[in-house]
Amino acid sequence: LKLQQELEAKRRSLAAQLQSASGTARLALRLPSGQRVERKFEPTATLQEVYDWASCVAFLPENSDKGIEIPERFVLKTSFPARDLDEMDRTVDELKLSGTNILLAAIEDD
């Protein structure tokens, strides 16, 4: 429970930093529940920044009433062609993510 509270505090803090969504590269994130959220990123934003946003999306003011739940551990994937997004230092532009739908999938414990 303490770990979960720490994670939630981290995500709330991150959400506060991410409120200003500027940029020209639009990304849509499909959640395990089927819900969809969008945000604009700078083309130079790294994949790590996209993961950071995905981890705290439930705590952003525009999503506060949507009942969004993000798994504790997850991976982001492209749908066509299907591939895991794991090159954290590459940019949105390099990974050609602008205008794409990204899937957020829970990582199941073995």
Secondary structure, DSSP 8 states (H G I E B T S, - for coil): -HHHHHHHHHHHHHHHHT-----SEEEEEE-TTS-EEEEEE-TT-BHHHHHHHHHHGGGSGGGTTTT----SSEEEEETTTTEEE--TTSBTTTTT-TTEEEEEEE----
